[in-house]
Amino acid sequence: MATQRAERYDPNSPLEQEVKLPSAPRVALATNATLQPPLTRRGTGPGLIQFLPARAKYASSTTLEGEHAVETSLDPEPVQKWAEEGYAVVAVEDAGASGAAWGVTVTLTEGLKALKALTELDVRDRFGVIVYDPDLIDAVHDAAAQHPEIVAIVAFTDTVEHVKLPKPTQYHLPGRTAIPDTGTAEVVTHEHATSPFFVFVQSGAYEPSAATAAHSKSLVFLRKHIGGPHFDIEAIWEEHTYFEFEVRSVAKTMGTMVQEPYVNHVPTMTGGVGREALTTFYRDHFIFSNPPDAALKTVSRTVGADRVVDEFIFHVTHTTMIDWLLPGVPPTGKKLEIPMLGVINVRGDRLYHEHIWWDQGTVLKQAGLLPDVVTVPTSTGPRKLKLPVAGVEAARMLVNESGGKSNEMFGWGYQD
């Protein structure tokens, strides 16, 4: 049966009816503790307990400047982020405060009870703990030793003791720190981070690349010891592109993504940041902007814990204005074969972001918009220079290494 495919956006089409996002309201367990069920399409998952610092601790962290400064970010706070990964999360804030409703010991005891009572919990004998408050790490280790079902601890801190720990532990340290021999602990350092609170967007020390790396490594560590959750992220990426290019549905495409996703086509800086902006982009500038013969041909694919790296050729005839690829350029009628690379971040069973790369030079050349030879000024007068830009042969050689000749451009340069 042929795929039903839309040629233009119709808000009344069955293909454009709203796809509901996963919804599971948080439950208050104490004045400083909450329970968040998984926020995935699957709806079930293993349990995780988080120890969060008081906001005053990280709000006063060192402010980053220059290339590491961040104005805004879609990176959600830890409870939502880990629920979107498929975990049921018990979170307690400032458990070390005098008079806290739930301290460290109570949090582990009562938190495990709350998780085990949750119908959405699908692993009942193995749990993980994340400690975002460095002041609580020792207390958490001591209390966790009394709970055999706690099988892994992730901790963010400035220092690591040379001790043998009762539970498998992964430490995250800011700066270029020498990694000590810690026995049962795994230590990850983050060179550009300046504070153990670098994962908090609201912190002046927020460092996005370090936060991303820390999250991915924590995810791998917790999955290893807890046993999940695991998702077929390659199938999720295939589903997403199916709705983009085959079905051509904005609603169904957005239904494959987390609450606040983004897309960045790096060479043209097109896409959208956040659900509202990305929905508008897909509707007005992408899905129905692609000519009818637009297709992706995979060259290679690498699948990681939370990312798909896709190497592919984008095949298309430039019969309509392709806003995201050649913004503002009228149709040229040219057939294009563009080598592309996509880095796709998947959170749980939905996409978080796409970073898509290509050589804009070959796009312009194949579209007939970039001359092979240009006249450039030199100290001896104008000269003709052959530009080192490949055309369709770049795509052919990527698919088949014998499909082109290496190093021909070495002999180009000045042509007079």
C-alpha positions in Angstrom: 0.0 0.0 0.0 1.4 3.4 -1.1 2.3 5.9 1.6 -0.2 8.7 1.9 1.8 11.9 1.2 0.9 15.5 1.5 2.0 18.0 -1.1 1.1 21.1 0.9 0.3 22.0 4.5 -3.4 21.5 5.4 -4.2 22.0 9.1 -7.4 20.1 8.7 -5.7 17.0 7.3 -5.7 13.8 9.4 -1.9 13.9 9.0 -1.7 17.2 10.8 -3.8 16.4 13.9 -1.9 17.1 17.1 0.4 14.3 18.4 0.1 14.4 22.2 3.4 14.6 24.0 4.1 12.2 26.9 2.6 13.7 30.1 3.0 12.5 33.6 2.5 15.1 36.3 5.0 15.3 39.2 3.9 14.1 42.6 5.0 15.9 45.8 6.5 13.4 48.3 7.7 16.0 50.9 8.3 19.7 51.0 11.7 19.1 49.3 11.0 15.9 47.4 9.0 15.0 44.2 8.4 12.0 42.0 8.4 12.3 38.2 7.2 9.3 36.2 9.0 8.6 32.8 8.3 11.2 30.1 8.6 8.8 27.1 6.3 7.4 24.5 7.0 4.0 26.1 5.8 5.3 29.5 7.7 2.9 31.7 11.3 2.7 33.0 13.7 2.1 35.8 14.1 4.2 38.9 16.6 7.0 39.7 17.1 9.2 42.8 18.6 12.6 42.4 20.1 14.8 45.1 19.9 18.4 43.9 21.7 21.4 45.6 19.9 24.4 46.9 19.5 26.9 44.1 21.6 29.4 46.0 24.6 27.2 45.7 24.8 27.1 42.0 23.3 30.5 41.3 26.4 32.1 42.8 28.9 29.9 40.9 31.6 31.5 38.8 30.2 33.3 35.7 31.7 32.2 32.4 32.6 34.8 29.8 33.6 34.9 26.1 33.2 31.8 24.0 31.9 29.8 27.0 29.2 32.3 27.9 25.6 31.1 27.4 22.6 33.4 27.2 19.8 30.8 26.9 19.5 27.1 26.5 16.9 24.4 25.8 18.7 22.0 28.2 16.0 21.1 30.7 16.6 20.8 34.5 17.8 17.3 35.6 14.4 15.9 36.7 12.8 16.5 33.3 15.9 15.5 31.4 16.2 12.1 33.0 12.5 11.5 32.8 12.7 12.1 29.1 15.5 9.5 29.0 13.0 7.1 30.3 13.6 7.0 34.1 11.2 7.4 37.0 12.9 10.1 39.1 12.7 10.9 42.8 14.3 14.3 43.3 15.2 15.9 46.6 16.5 19.4 47.0 19.0 20.5 49.7 18.8 17.2 51.6 21.7 18.4 53.8 19.9 21.5 55.1 19.1 21.6 58.8 15.5 20.7 59.2 15.1 19.3 55.7 11.9 17.3 55.4 13.9 14.5 53.7 17.5 14.2 54.5 19.9 11.8 52.8 19.0 8.6 54.7 15.2 9.3 54.5 15.4 10.1 50.8 17.0 6.8 50.0 14.6 4.8 52.2 11.4 6.6 51.2 12.4 7.3 47.7 12.9 3.6 47.0 9.5 2.9 48.5 7.9 5.6 46.3 9.6 4.2 43.2 8.6 0.6 43.9 5.0 1.6 44.4 4.9 3.3 40.9 3.1 1.3 38.3 5.3 2.8 35.6 8.5 1.2 37.1 9.7 -1.7 35.1 12.9 -2.6 36.9 12.3 -3.2 40.6 15.6 -4.7 41.9 18.2 -2.1 40.5 18.2 1.6 41.1 20.6 4.5 40.4 21.5 7.6 42.3 22.8 11.0 40.9 24.4 13.4 43.4 24.5 17.0 42.1 25.4 18.4 45.5 29.1 17.8 46.3 28.5 18.3 50.0 26.3 15.2 50.2 28.5 12.6 48.4 30.0 11.0 51.5 26.6 10.8 53.2 25.0 9.3 50.1 27.7 6.6 49.9 27.3 5.7 53.6 23.5 5.6 53.3 23.5 3.7 50.0 25.6 0.9 51.5 22.4 -0.1 53.4 20.4 -0.6 50.2 21.6 -3.5 48.0 19.2 -2.5 45.2 21.2 0.7 44.7 23.7 -0.5 42.1 25.3 2.7 40.7 26.1 6.3 41.8 27.0 9.3 39.7 28.4 12.3 41.5 29.5 15.8 40.6 32.3 17.2 42.7 35.6 19.0 42.8 37.7 16.3 44.4 37.9 12.5 44.6 39.2 10.6 47.6 41.5 7.6 47.1 39.1 5.2 48.6 37.4 1.9 47.7 33.7 2.6 47.4 30.9 0.2 48.3 29.0 0.9 45.0 30.1 1.4 41.4 30.6 5.2 41.1 31.2 7.6 38.3 32.7 11.0 39.3 32.5 14.2 37.2 35.1 16.8 38.0 35.5 20.3 36.5 38.9 21.3 35.0 41.8 19.4 33.7 42.3 17.3 36.8 44.8 14.5 37.1 42.7 11.3 37.3 43.5 9.5 40.6 43.4 5.7 41.2 40.0 5.4 43.0 39.5 1.6 43.1 35.9 1.1 42.2 35.3 4.6 40.8 35.4 5.9 37.3 36.5 9.6 37.0 35.5 11.9 34.1 37.1 15.3 33.8 35.7 18.3 32.0 38.4 20.7 30.9 36.3 23.8 30.3 34.1 23.5 33.3 34.9 25.7 36.3 32.5 24.4 39.0 30.8 21.1 39.8 27.5 22.8 39.0 28.3 23.1 35.3 25.3 21.1 34.3 22.8 23.6 35.6 21.6 26.1 33.0 20.7 28.6 35.7 24.3 28.5 37.0 26.8 31.1 35.9 29.2 28.1 35.5 27.0 26.3 33.0 29.1 24.8 30.2 27.0 23.3 27.5 29.6 21.0 25.9 30.7 19.6 29.2 27.1 19.2 30.3 26.3 17.2 27.2 29.4 15.0 27.6 28.6 14.4 31.3 25.0 13.5 30.5 26.0 11.0 27.8 28.7 9.3 30.0 26.3 9.2 33.0 23.6 7.6 30.8 26.0 4.9 29.6 27.1 4.2 33.1 23.6 4.0 34.6 22.3 1.8 31.8 25.2 -0.6 32.2 24.5 -1.1 35.9 20.7 -0.8 36.0 20.1 -2.6 32.8 18.2 0.1 30.9 16.3 1.7 29.5 17.3 0.9 26.0 15.7 2.2 22.8 16.3 1.6 19.1 17.5 5.1 18.4 18.3 4.2 14.8 14.6 3.3 14.3 13.6 6.5 15.9 15.7 8.5 13.5 14.3 6.5 10.5 10.7 7.2 11.8 11.5 10.9 12.0 12.9 11.1 8.4 9.9 9.0 7.1 7.5 11.6 8.4 9.7 14.4 7.0 10.3 13.1 3.5 7.8 10.4 2.8 4.6 11.3 4.6 5.3 15.0 4.9 3.5 15.7 8.1 4.6 18.5 10.4 2.5 17.1 13.4 3.9 13.6 13.0 7.5 14.8 12.6 7.2 17.0 15.7 5.6 14.0 17.5 9.0 12.2 17.3 10.7 15.0 19.3 11.1 15.9 22.9 9.2 18.8 24.4 11.7 21.5 23.4 13.9 20.3 20.5 16.0 22.1 18.0 17.5 21.7 14.5 20.6 23.5 13.2 21.6 23.3 9.5 25.1 24.6 10.1 26.1 26.0 6.7 22.9 28.1 6.3 22.0 28.5 10.0 18.5 27.5 9.2 16.2 25.4 11.5 14.5 26.2 14.7 15.2 26.4 18.4 12.3 25.3 20.6 9.0 23.6 19.7 7.2 26.7 18.5 10.0 27.9 16.3 10.9 24.5 14.9 7.2 23.7 14.1 7.1 27.0 12.1 10.3 26.1 10.3 9.1 22.6 9.4 5.8 23.9 8.2 6.9 27.0 6.3 10.5 26.3 5.2 11.3 22.6 5.2 8.8 19.8 4.7 6.8 21.4 1.9 9.8 23.4 0.6 11.5 20.2 -0.6 10.9 19.3 -4.2 9.0 16.1 -4.9 12.0 14.0 -5.7 14.0 14.9 -2.6 15.6 11.7 -1.1 18.3 10.6 1.3 20.7 7.9 0.4 22.7 6.5 3.4 26.4 6.1 3.0 27.3 5.0 6.5 25.8 5.2 10.0 27.2 5.0 13.5 24.9 4.4 16.4 25.9 5.3 19.9 24.2 5.4 23.3 22.3 8.6 22.6 23.4 9.7 19.1 23.2 8.6 15.5 25.9 9.9 13.1 24.6 9.6 9.6 26.6 10.1 6.5 24.3 10.4 3.5 23.8 11.9 0.0 20.9 14.3 -0.4 19.5 13.9 -3.9 17.1 16.5 -5.2 16.2 18.5 -8.4 16.2 22.2 -7.7 12.7 22.8 -9.1 11.4 24.8 -6.2 13.0 27.3 -3.8 14.6 25.1 -1.1 14.6 27.6 1.8 16.9 25.6 4.1 19.5 24.6 1.5 19.6 27.6 -0.8 17.7 30.3 1.0 16.4 33.1 -1.3 17.7 31.4 -4.5 15.1 30.8 -7.2 14.9 27.3 -8.8 17.7 26.5 -11.2 16.3 23.2 -12.4 19.7 21.6 -11.6 20.0 18.1 -10.2 22.0 18.1 -6.9 23.8 15.4 -5.1 25.0 16.8 -1.8 27.2 14.8 0.7 25.8 15.5 4.2 26.6 14.5 7.7 24.0 14.5 10.5 24.6 14.2 14.2 21.3 13.3 15.8 20.8 13.4 19.5 18.1 11.1 20.8 16.8 11.5 24.4 14.8 8.4 25.4 12.6 7.5 22.5 12.4 10.9 20.9 14.8 13.3 19.1 16.3 16.2 21.0 18.4 17.8 18.2 19.8 17.5 14.7 23.1 19.1 13.6 23.3 18.8 9.8 26.5 19.6 7.9 27.4 19.9 4.3 29.7 21.9 2.0 27.8 24.9 0.7 30.4 25.3 -2.0 29.4 22.1 -3.8 25.7 23.1 -3.5 26.4 26.5 -5.2 28.6 24.8 -7.8 26.1 22.1 -8.7 23.4 24.7 -8.9 25.4 26.7 -11.4 25.8 29.6 -9.1 29.5 29.4 -8.4 32.0 29.8 -11.3 34.9 27.4 -11.7 37.3 30.3 -12.2 37.3 33.8 -10.7 39.4 36.9 -11.2 41.3 37.9 -8.1 43.5 41.0 -7.4 47.2 40.3 -6.8 50.3 42.4 -6.4 51.0 42.0 -10.1 47.5 42.7 -11.3 44.3 40.6 -11.8 44.7 36.9 -12.2 42.4 34.0 -12.9 42.1 31.5 -10.0 40.4 28.1 -10.3 38.4 27.6 -7.1 39.1 24.4 -5.1 35.4 23.4 -4.9 34.2 20.0 -6.1 30.9 19.4 -7.8 28.8 16.2 -8.1 32.1 14.2 -8.3 32.4 14.7 -4.5 29.2 12.8 -3.9 30.2 10.0 -6.4 33.5 9.5 -4.7 32.0 9.4 -1.3 29.7 6.5 -2.4 32.4 4.7 -4.3 36.1 5.5 -3.6 36.8 4.7 -7.2 34.3 7.2 -8.4 36.7 10.1 -8.6 40.3 11.1 -8.6 42.2 12.2 -5.5 44.4 15.3 -5.4 43.4 16.8 -8.8 42.9 20.2 -7.1 46.6 20.4 -6.3 47.2 21.4 -10.0 44.5 24.0 -10.1 45.4 27.4 -8.6 46.1 30.3 -11.0 45.2 29.6 -14.6 47.3 32.2 -16.3 
